[in-house]
Amino acid sequence: MQYFYTFLLYLIQPFVWIRLLCRSIKAPAYRHRWLERYGFCRHKVQSNGILIHAVSVGETAAAVPLIKALKKQYPDMPITVTTMTPTGSERVTTLLGQNVSHVYLPYDLPGAVNRFINTLKPQLVIIIETELWPNFITALYQKQIPLIIANARLSERSAKGYAKFAHFTQTILSRITLIAAQNEQDGQRFIDLGLPTSHLTVTGSIKYDISLQAAEQDKIAQRRDKWQLNRPVWIAASTHSGEDEIILSVHQKLLHQHPDLLLILVPRHPERFKEVEKQVINKSLDYVLLSQQSMPTAETAVLLGDTMGELVTLYGLSDIAFIGGSLVERGGHNPLEAALHKIPIITGPYTFNFKLIFQQLQQAGGVLVANKNPDELYHLVLNLIDDKTAAQQMGECAYQVLRQNQGALGRLLKLIQGYITHA
């Protein structure tokens, strides 16, 4: 099966190049650094350290507290962080700077992954969440390099997909040194697919182990003062195609009730910034762009968050948060940065990417669910604007869920200690 998988990967490479070129039309960064995608990274990385793979933005955000803790614990240990997307790459550079090396993880071709591993010679490899690349895992296993899947999650849908290739999946899972699962349900799915029980531990999710940094607090205070935000503010964060139109229509309707209401609209992907700006213009709404550092005035109806890495501070300026990717079938995004700011959270019906987190928030009374009907979203936002006591209570409930589930990072660090031979 693995030979067939590898053969197909080689076969589709021309289509992979075409796809990169097509994506580069909207996101030019996809046009660059192709050699890294085939394992050529000499002089860009330091050897004999730790390799951490975070596929894109969400995984990178989850990995940052872990990486900072490792740098503090092993200050002389080289750390290389890999991603698969330019947006993930940008987050690594912005959040971690020169503290780590960064390259793209190569495609899962035997030549590429062996070239990459032979250059890097890592003591330990940590993959954030669940990226199961058979040839990469096999190469690490053959070279006796320990591999930890940290913060591992496996949805019921994904588990069914892996189960269609039961023997192949079991073989690959047996080559993983340790899977540190987010919860018992995810852990059991790995066991059901053939992971040896001795290769599993449940640590909880490191996504809860976040805190507001002093620099972020200062930035929030400065913006609130500079922008004179003595008005209600709601944020629609990490929105996808198909959601912005709904959000803007709801906002237009809300303005009839609260003419001073400000919407902070933050599309998930940078290549969509211009597209969403056109939608705002078509709605005849007065707006400013965050990238231009323009101050919203009393007439500003929309602040378009067309930058990367600002979301945590933008939540801090908001009274209500809508989490995108949930009105369309993208599975939602992480709501915990909103919970960190003690603000009420609204989501659409599609939250399967963060099912347990949303279940916990819902049980605690920290989130409300709006179906795809715009009127329902309108009424939820309006009620929270009008009932500040209820909004405050919801925000506190969401924050308590965050606080009560922290600790996974410490448990994960203890596990990692056993695989570091020297620093």
N, C-alpha and C positions, 0 to 999 in steps of 0.2 A: 504493500500500500504506500509506503513512504517513497519508494522509487517512482511510482506513478504520480504521486503528489509533486515530487521534484521535477519530473519530466514536464508536467503541466505548467509549473512555475517558469521553467525555461521557455516553454512554448509561448506563453503570454507576454513575455518581456516587451516585444514591439508595441503591444497594446498598452502596457504600463507606461511606456515613453509617451505615447499619444495622449494618454490620460493626463500625465504631468504637464504636457504642453497645453492641453485644453484648460486645465485648472490655472495655468500661469497667465491666462488672458485676464482673469479677474484678480489673481494673486501672483504677481511676478516672481515672488520668492520660490515658487515651485520650479522655476527655470534654472535655479542655481544649485550647486553642490551635489550634482548627480554622482560624482565619484564616491562620495561618502555612502551613498545608497548601495554601493557594491564593495564596501569594506575598505576602501582606500582612505586611511585617516592618519598615516604616519606624520609625526611632528604636530599633530593636533591634540594628542592625548598623552597622558603619562601612564606608564605601565605599573603593574603590581599593586593596584589599588582596588577600589570598589566600583563596580558598574551598576548604575541605577537606570532602569528604562521606564519612562513615563510616556505613553503613546502620544498624548496631546495635552490640551490646556487643563482639563479637569484632573487628570492624573498627575500633571506637573504640580498643580496647586496642592494636591494631597501629599505629594512627595516632599515639598519644601520644608515642613517642620522636621521630617525625618533626616533630610540632608543636613540641615543646620545643626541638629542634635549630633549627627555623626561627625561633623566638622569640629564641633566643640569637644567631643569625646576622643577623637583621633585627629588632632590638628595637623599632623604631618602626613596623613594618609591621602593619596591622590583619589579624587572622586570624579568619575566621568558620568555625565547624564546624557542619555540618548532619548530622542523623540522620533516621531514619524512625520510630523506636520510642521510647516513653518510657524504656525501660531504657537505650537508647543515650544518650538525653538526660541521664539521671541520671549516667551514667558521665562524660560530658563535663564536667558541672558539678562533680562530685566530684574528678576528676583534674586539671582545668585551671582551674577557678574563674573568676576575673575576667580571666585572661590572654587569653581569647578571647571572641568573641561566639558565641552559639548560638541557632539556630532550626531548625525542621523544614525539610527540603527539600520544596518544593511538589510536588503531584502533577504528572505529566507532561502537563499541558494547556497549549497554546500561550499563552493569556492569563496563566496563573499563572506559568509559567517566565519569560516576558518581563517581567512585573511584578517578579519577584524579581531577575532579572539587572539590570534598569534601576535598581533600588534599590541593589543591591550594587556594581555596576560593577567587578567583580573584574579584577585584572591577570592572574590565573592561577587555573584551577580544577583541583583534584586530587581524583580519585575513588579511594578505597581499594578494592582488589580489583576486582570486575567488576559495576558497576551501569550497564547500557547503556539509558539513557532516550532514545529517538529524538528527541523534541521538544526536550528540554533540550540534547542534543548539537547538534542543528541550529541552535538559537538561538545557542549559543556560537560555532558555525562562522560564522554569518551576521554576528555582531558582531565577528568576528576576535579572539575571546578564546581563548588557548591552553588546551587541555584535556589533562591527563596522567592516564591510568589507571595508578596506582601499585600495586605489589605484585599485579599482575594475575594471576589464575588463571582457567582455563577447563577444566572437567572434560570428559571424553569425552562424558558424558551431555548436558551443556549445549551442547556443540559440535554434537551431532546435532540438538538442538532448534533452534538458530539456523540450521542448514543447510537446514531445511525452508522457510526464507524467504531463500534464498540472495541474490537481487538486493537485497532490502531491507537485509539484514545487511551486505552489501558496501558499499552506499551509506553507511550509518551509520558503519561502521568507517573509511571513507575521510575522514570529517569529524573524526576524533580526531587530535589533534596528535601524541601519542606514547603508546604502550603500553609500560610497563616491566614485563615479565613476570617471574614468580617463577623459571621454569626454561625450558629449551629446548622441552620437550614442550608446555607451555602456549603458548609463543610460536608454535610451529609450527601449533597449532590456530587461532590468530588469522590467521596467514598463509593457511591453507587456506580460511578463510572469506572471504578477500578483502582483508585488511589489507595495504596496501603495505609492502614489506619495510623501506623507509626510515622507516616510522612505528613500528618495533619495536626495542626493546633488551631484553636480559636482564640484570637486576640482581641476581637472587636475591630471597629473601623477607626483608622487614624484620621479620618476626615473630621471627627469630633474634636481632635486635639489642636484646635486653633485658638488664637487669642488676638486681641487688637494691639498692634504695636504702637509705641509712643509716637513715631513719625506719622502713622496713619491717623491717630487721634488729633495730632496737631493740624494735619491737612484738612480734616473734617471741620475743626473749629475755625480755621482761617477762611475756608470757603463759605461756611455758614455766615460768618461775620461780613465777609466781602460781598457776598451775593444778597445779603439782607433777606434771608429766607424766613420771613415772618408770614408764611403762607403754607397751606397744605401741599404736600409733595408725595406723589406715588411713583414707584419705579417699576418698569417692565424689563426684567433682566434676562439676558441670554435668549432673546427671541429668535425664532426661525421663520422662514418664508411661510406665509399663510397666517401668521399670528399678528404681524405688525398692523395689517389692515383692520383687524378686529380691535386691537388695542387703541388705535387712533380713532376709530368710530366711537368706541366707548368713552374715550377722553373728550371728544367733541360734545357728547351728550352730557357728560359730567360738568363741563364748563357752563352749561345752562344753570346748574344748581350752585356751582362754586366757580365764578369767573376768574378767581385768583389761583386756581389749582394749577400746579406745575407737574408735567409728566417728564420723568427721566427715562428715555427709551434707549436701551443698550442692545443692539443686535449681537448675536453670538459670534458671527464670522466677519472679519474685516472686509472681505470682498463684497459684502452686502451693504456696507455703509452708504454708498452712493444711491443704491436702489431704494433704501429706506428713506433717505433724505428726499428723494423725488416724491415718495408717498406723502411725506409731511407737507411738501409744497403743494401737492394736488389737493390736500385737505384745507389749504389756505390758512394754515396755522402758523403763527409767529414762532420762530425757533432760533436757537443758537447752537453752534457746534462746540463740543467740549475741546476738540483739537485746536480750535482757534483761540481758546482761553477767553472767550467773550463772556461777559457777565450777563446772566439773565436779568431782564428788567421786569417791571410790573406787568408789561404786555406780553412777555414771553410765555407761550403755552407749552412748548416742548424744548427740552434740553436733549440733544442727540449725543449719546455717548459713543463717539466715533474714535475712541482710543482703546488701547489694550492695557490691562492691569489696573484699572481704576475702580473696578466693581465694588471692592470692599469699602472704599471711601464713599462711593455714591450711595450705597446702602445706608451709610451713616448720616446722609443728608435727607433720608426718606422717612415717611411716616407709615407707609404701606408698601409691601413688596409682592409683585407678581413674578413667579418663576416660569420662564419660558421653556419651550420645547415640550410643553404639556398640553397645549390646545391642539397640537398636531402629533402624530404618532412617532415622536422622537424619544419619548421615555422620560422627559423632564431633565432638570439639572439640579445640582446640589443646593439645597435651601439653607444650609447651615451658616453661611456667611451672613445671610439676612437674620437668622436667629441670634447670631452674635450681637447684633445691634438692638435686640429686644423689640423688633417690629413685627406686626401681624403679617402672616404669609398667606397668599392666595395661589393656588395652582389649578391647572386644567386637569382633565381626567387621566391623562397618560403620564404615569410616574413610575413605570416599571424599572427604569434605571436606578432609582433610589427608593424602591418599594418599602423596605423596612424603615428607613428614615421618615418617609411621609406617613407611614402607619403610626409610628411613635408620636409624631407631631399631631396627627389627627386625634389619637387617643388622649393626648394631653390637652387638646383644645388650642393648639398653636397654629393650625392651618385650616383654611376653608377651601373647598373644592368647587370650582365653577365648571360646568359642562361647556360644550362648544357654543352654546347659546350666548350671544353678546349681552343680552338683557340680564342674564344671571350674573355675569361678571360686573356689569354696571351697578346692579343693586348691592353686590357684596362690597365693592369699593365705596359706594356712596354711604352705606351703613357704617362702615369703619371711619369714614371722614366725620360723619355726624355724631357718632358715639365714641368719643375719645377714651372713655373709661373701658369700654369693651375692647378697643384696640390695644390699650395699654396692658390689659389682662392677657390678651392673646399673645402679645409680644413677650411677656414675662414667662408664659407657659412654654413658648418655643425656646426661650433661652435656657430654661430648666432642663429640657430634653438634651440640649447641647452639653450642659454641665454634668448631668448625671451619667452620660455615656463616655466621658473622657477617661483616658488611661491606657488606650491601646498602644500609643506610641512608646510608653515606658516598657510595656510587655514585649513589644517588637524589638526594642533595643537590647533587651536581655537575651533574646534568642540570637540576635546577630553577633553578640560577643563571642559566642561559641564557634564562630566560623572565621574570625579574624586572627590570623596567625601572628602578625606583628604590625605595629603602626610606626 
